[in-house]
Amino acid sequence: MKAVGIILAGGNSNRMQELSSKRAVAAMPIVGSFRSIDFALSNMSNSHVQTVAVLTQYSARSLNEHLSSSKWWDFGRKQGGLYVFNPTVTADNSWWYRGTADAMYQNIDFLKKRHEPYVIICSGDCIYKMDYNKVLDYHIEKKADVTIVCKDMECGEDVDRFGVIRMDEESRILDFEEKPMITESNTISTGIYVVRRRQLIEMLERSAVEGRYDFVTDILIRYKNIKRMYGYKMTEYWSNIATVESYFQTNMDFLNPDVRKYFFRETPAIYSRVDDLPPAKYNPGSEVRNSLISSGCIINSKVEDSILFKKVFVGKNCVIKNSIILNDVYIGDNTHIENCIVESRGTLNANSYYKGEDGIKIVSEKNHRYVL
């Protein structure tokens, strides 16, 4: 592969509310057995990108544990490999990452020591499958300085949390706005970029000298009329999980058999760290419909249109509808849960009632099982 990979996984999102209070968004559990960053890592591995750097920062303990072994994504190799970079205090610098461009600049030695001519940059909070080789070939064919992977959103869909792109008939980018309040375009940036390595180093160094720290607003948007920037449109499934609503809907999309088949039955595969847990156990009295139940779960009641992550215990006479139950949750008897996301490692006492009335309700209870 002629490119090195960079995954930006250090961010937090206030729109995730309590869900991102103890973990980075890139570490959010997805579809029972995966983490958000697994999709970017798998795409890198499947595209034969042999050297990948993951830049972490906010509440990174859970993410770093997940990345503790590179073998799950086939990066355990003599040449290349998986590198995890946290902010580091040095004699020259005592700052945390002040933005995405600053995160790359603080690790610019990684880029300078590589020999690959191109860099593939993506975020760790998006769910999709992509062959980056196709984007790279397109980038070379267009003789582009920067290629941005973009996607047309459905009419009426809220795009104000994305970068919005306007292109000409040859797909050259004419305008690029970051999170505009009003826009006539429905083409958004997916946060996937291809750029020449030497040019990226040059832009990062100049940005640092000028005290500019964000890759999109301080580099891409500033250079849009100077550099040759092109858009590469993707038509396959893509979702960003950086809000409670999008996180909930993305998980629920996997209840659709076509989506599950696309991600988990069709090649290339999506890889993740594997836990040695027993299969889910369905006791007498359990009734499960249109749901995903992960390994280590014990079910004693009714579960419908829901996703249960690893090691969830559901007591007797419970009703769980249209909800997401994260890892290691104990649900006491006679509990009703509807339109909710239940935070991991929680204990829901018996005879409890939780229902999201005007949207998705986040349930976060203390775990009394581990209190001395």
Residue pairs with C-beta under 8 A, 6 or more apart in sequence:
1 47
1 48
1 49
1 50
1 116
1 133
2 116
2 117
2 118
2 136
3 49
3 116
3 117
3 118
3 119
3 120
3 132
3 136
3 194
4 49
4 51
4 52
4 53
4 111
4 114
4 116
4 118
4 119
4 120
4 197
5 44
5 49
5 51
5 52
5 53
5 119
5 120
5 121
5 122
5 132
6 52
6 53
6 55
6 104
6 119
6 120
6 121
6 122
7 26
7 37
7 40
7 41
7 44
7 52
7 53
7 54
7 55
7 122
7 123
7 124
8 55
8 100
8 103
8 121
8 122
8 123
8 124
8 191
8 215
9 24
9 26
9 27
9 37
9 54
9 55
9 56
9 63
9 123
9 124
9 125
10 24
10 55
10 56
10 57
10 58
10 60
10 97
10 103
11 24
11 25
11 26
11 57
11 58
11 100
11 123
11 125
12 20
12 24
12 25
12 58
12 59
13 20
13 25
13 125
13 242
13 243
15 161
15 242
15 243
15 244
16 25
16 28
16 242
16 243
16 244
16 247
17 244
17 362
18 343
18 362
18 364
19 28
19 244
19 247
19 341
19 343
19 362
20 28
20 58
20 59
21 59
22 59
22 62
23 59
23 61
23 62
23 63
24 56
24 57
24 58
24 59
24 60
24 62
24 63
24 124
25 36
25 124
25 125
25 241
25 242
26 35
26 36
26 37
26 56
26 63
26 123
26 124
26 125
27 35
27 36
27 37
27 62
27 63
27 66
28 35
28 36
28 125
28 241
28 247
29 35
29 309
29 326
29 327
29 344
30 36
30 38
30 39
30 127
30 241
30 250
30 251
31 251
31 254
31 263
31 292
31 307
32 292
32 293
32 294
32 307
32 308
32 309
32 310
33 272
33 294
33 295
33 309
33 310
34 270
34 272
35 63
35 66
35 272
35 273
36 124
36 125
36 126
36 127
36 241
37 54
37 63
37 66
37 67
37 124
37 125
38 73
38 270
38 271
38 272
39 126
39 127
39 128
39 129
39 270
40 122
40 123
40 124
40 126
41 52
41 54
41 73
41 75
41 82
41 271
42 73
42 129
42 268
42 269
42 270
42 271
43 122
43 128
43 129
43 130
43 131
43 132
44 52
44 73
44 120
44 132
45 73
45 74
45 75
45 271
46 131
46 268
46 269
47 120
47 130
47 131
47 132
47 133
48 133
49 120
49 132
50 75
50 77
50 79
50 80
50 81
51 80
51 81
51 83
51 114
51 116
52 75
52 80
52 81
52 82
52 83
53 83
53 84
53 85
53 107
53 110
54 67
54 82
54 83
54 84
54 85
54 124
55 85
55 97
55 103
55 104
55 107
56 63
56 64
56 84
56 85
56 86
57 86
57 87
57 96
57 97
57 103
60 86
64 84
64 86
66 273
67 82
67 84
69 76
69 273
70 76
70 81
70 82
72 271
72 272
72 273
72 274
73 82
73 271
74 271
75 81
75 82
76 82
83 110
85 106
85 107
85 110
87 95
87 96
87 97
87 103
87 106
88 106
93 106
95 102
95 106
97 103
97 106
98 213
99 213
99 214
99 215
99 218
100 213
100 214
100 215
100 216
101 204
101 207
101 208
101 212
101 213
101 214
101 215
101 218
101 219
102 208
102 213
104 111
104 121
104 200
104 204
104 215
105 204
105 205
105 207
105 208
108 201
108 204
108 205
111 119
111 197
111 200
111 201
111 204
112 201
114 197
116 197
117 196
117 197
117 198
118 136
118 139
118 194
118 195
118 196
118 197
119 194
119 195
119 196
119 197
119 200
120 132
120 135
120 136
120 192
120 193
120 194
121 192
121 193
121 194
121 195
121 215
122 191
122 192
122 193
123 191
123 192
123 240
125 240
125 241
125 242
126 190
126 191
126 192
126 238
126 239
126 240
126 241
127 237
127 238
127 239
127 240
127 241
127 250
128 190
128 234
128 236
128 237
128 238
128 239
129 236
129 237
129 262
129 263
129 268
129 270
130 149
130 192
130 234
130 236
131 268
132 192
132 194
135 147
135 149
135 192
135 194
135 232
136 194
138 147
138 230
138 232
139 147
139 194
139 230
139 232
142 171
142 228
142 230
143 228
144 194
144 228
144 229
144 230
145 195
145 196
145 199
145 223
145 227
145 228
145 229
146 193
146 194
146 195
146 220
146 223
146 227
146 228
146 229
146 230
147 193
147 194
147 195
147 229
147 230
147 231
147 232
148 165
148 173
148 176
148 189
148 190
148 192
148 193
148 220
148 229
148 230
148 231
148 232
149 189
149 190
149 191
149 192
149 193
149 231
149 232
149 233
149 234
150 165
150 167
150 187
150 188
150 189
150 190
150 231
150 232
150 233
150 234
151 187
151 188
151 190
151 233
151 234
151 235
151 238
152 186
152 187
152 233
153 159
153 186
153 187
153 188
154 186
155 186
157 186
159 183
159 186
159 188
160 179
160 180
160 181
160 183
161 179
161 240
161 242
161 243
162 179
162 188
162 189
162 240
163 176
163 177
163 178
163 179
163 188
163 189
163 191
163 216
164 176
164 177
164 178
164 180
164 183
164 185
164 186
164 187
164 188
164 189
165 173
165 175
165 176
165 185
165 187
165 188
165 189
165 231
166 173
166 174
166 175
166 176
166 185
166 187
167 173
167 174
167 187
167 230
167 231
168 174
170 230
171 230
171 231
171 232
171 233
172 228
172 229
172 230
172 231
173 224
173 229
173 230
173 231
175 185
175 224
176 189
176 220
176 221
176 224
176 229
177 183
177 221
178 216
178 217
178 221
187 231
187 233
189 216
190 234
190 238
190 240
191 240
193 220
199 227
203 219
203 223
204 219
207 213
207 218
207 219
210 218
212 218
212 219
212 222
220 229
223 229
236 262
237 253
237 259
237 262
237 263
239 246
239 249
239 250
239 253
240 246
241 247
241 250
244 341
244 359
244 360
244 362
245 359
245 360
247 341
248 324
248 341
248 360
251 307
251 324
252 305
252 307
252 322
252 324
253 259
254 260
254 263
254 292
254 307
255 290
255 291
255 292
255 305
255 307
263 270
264 270
275 295
275 296
275 310
277 295
277 296
277 310
277 311
278 295
278 296
279 295
280 293
280 294
280 295
280 296
280 297
280 298
280 299
281 297
281 298
281 299
282 288
282 299
283 298
283 299
283 300
285 300
285 301
285 316
285 317
286 299
286 300
286 301
286 302
286 303
286 314
287 301
287 302
287 303
287 304
288 299
288 302
288 303
288 304
289 303
289 304
289 305
290 304
290 305
291 303
291 304
291 305
291 306
291 307
291 308
292 306
292 307
292 308
293 299
293 303
293 308
294 308
294 309
294 310
294 311
294 312
295 310
296 310
296 311
296 312
297 308
297 310
297 311
297 312
297 313
297 314
298 312
298 313
298 314
299 308
299 314
300 314
300 315
300 316
300 318
301 314
301 315
301 316
301 317
301 318
301 319
301 320
302 318
302 319
302 320
303 314
303 320
304 319
304 320
304 321
304 322
305 321
305 322
306 320
306 321
306 322
306 323
306 324
306 325
307 323
307 324
307 325
308 314
308 320
308 325
309 324
309 325
309 326
309 327
309 329
309 344
310 327
310 328
311 327
311 328
311 329
312 325
312 327
312 328
312 329
312 330
312 331
313 329
313 330
313 331
314 320
314 331
315 331
315 332
315 333
315 334
315 335
315 350
316 333
316 334
317 333
317 334
318 331
318 333
318 334
318 335
318 336
318 337
319 335
319 336
319 337
319 338
320 331
320 337
320 338
321 337
321 338
321 339
322 338
322 339
323 337
323 338
323 339
323 340
323 341
323 342
324 340
324 341
324 342
325 331
325 337
325 342
326 341
326 342
326 343
326 344
327 344
327 345
328 344
328 345
328 367
329 342
329 343
329 344
329 345
329 346
329 347
329 348
330 346
330 347
330 348
330 367
330 369
331 337
331 342
331 348
332 347
332 348
332 349
332 350
332 351
332 352
333 350
333 351
334 350
334 351
335 348
335 349
335 350
335 351
335 352
335 353
335 354
336 352
336 353
336 354
336 355
337 348
337 354
337 355
337 363
338 354
338 355
338 356
339 355
339 356
339 357
339 359
339 360
339 361
340 354
340 355
340 356
340 360
340 361
340 362
340 363
341 360
341 361
341 362
341 363
342 348
342 354
342 363
342 364
342 365
343 362
343 363
343 364
343 365
345 367
345 370
346 363
346 364
346 365
346 366
346 367
347 365
347 366
347 367
347 368
347 369
348 354
348 363
348 365
349 365
349 368
354 361
354 363
355 361
